[in-house]
């Protein structure tokens, strides 16, 4: 990076966590939507939020409470520059509370931008613990299945949380994603609290067979194996009751030839993975139509599953 | 194959099922030990067992009860040649009831040999359902995590049983296996009945993170990732109490640099995966030493994890 720059604009992507069988361990990044940030070095000390757009006034402006600034403050402390003056403008270009990793995008985008502006004192991978702090602040749990793909791009496996072990998987070139976000409220905490604490060994075996199949399918770019593996025996049956129209939408996506469809993160967005953009567009139109019939407002996104993570815009 | 041949000799390998985290869904084949069979076409009708060696008289000679002949009879019925005269000599060159897939090797070796002798009317993959019938006869359950690697070679993922979906994974070239078989009796049925029917979601998540990591590690030939993934949070803690000295043996293998160690199948054999033959030999000697100290007779095997399945010997 040009170290004479004092301001930088960056993008971090929305992400789909869980990916059917991979509850808490898998996620992938999409090309759009996502968050944009402008990070500017200032002569005054401390981290400040200049403005936030696109959040309908929902996000806190106080630098200790806001995800972007809190992550940046933690990062600056780590690199011994806690007195640096940093001004942040955050532009939410994706829905909040949608299950699309909005807080993860915010957790990643600011620290990614500032690290690049400072000449990359840390690697991208080394930013992950700071981004996870942002998730902790925003969601009350330091999950990595959104922040890891938001930071690293593509398909990511969180093999372990203790110690943290994040594996970047292969992302097949023709994978596209259709997303439909109904305007209903599902709180991450509710979506988590309704899950059963115990599951049968039999279902767990089915699930880890599918996790193995999905990872193998991604590595071999075997779209049919990916399709056969995109099943969730454990979380989806419970969580989907919080999402109106879910079964109908899922069945429609599959009937149109989607490789698989399930809940994006903790919902209420449903994702459908497809081979090729055309198929994903067809599926997204059909998914939106169902919400229209149900008189539920919704928005759709069609995107490539991108191999790259955040981008410097300018 | 030379279709004028009336007799063929073949080998099928021992296999390690479960592979730590992959209970019921993963297995791999070793170069040795294994089963050998001589299959000969005769002028009389029906399938007969001429002799069995190496089984200490434990295996049934009746063609409906013996695994090799029962599988062959089922295969012959399927290809419409149930009146063909077939004589079988089985040479067990591996321990029975050891957790090394002895019944799987027998289930595979005869039908593989006969199919080749008849000019391969079925593909190797198409022999799997017949071999699974053999497992059902021998063990009371149609598991595929031994027969699939015995038939296909290398590392195999059984993604699903219903429908059956077996995926051949990549087998890294430097993977070797040390096996120690203590002369104690663990019945597969006992090893299965002590397992808990329910597990915590939290442990299941750890397990499917490791399954994903192991599959990714195999595909990328990332030995360190394989090492980090070879953990079993669910089965091993329960089953290992049936295996004397297990903890000591496992810890010794890991301290010497094995990538991982766990129960082979339902035991009592312990396997240790290692990078390179030299390391596997060092580990096998140390594992045997522990059983010697415990005054338990044991035998060890050191073998490459082979990419190929059964072999025609002559």
Interface residues (C-beta under 8 A of the other chain):
Chain A: X21 X22 X23 X24 X25 X26 X157 X158 X159 X160 X165 X167 X169 X195 X196 X197 X198 X199 X200 X201 X202 X204 X205 X206 X207 X208 X209 X210 X211 X212 X213 X214 X215 X216 X219 X220 X225 X228 X229 X234
Chain B: X21 X22 X23 X24 X25 X26 X157 X158 X159 X160 X165 X167 X169 X195 X196 X197 X198 X199 X200 X201 X202 X204 X205 X206 X207 X208 X209 X210 X211 X212 X213 X214 X215 X216 X219 X220 X225 X228 X229 X234
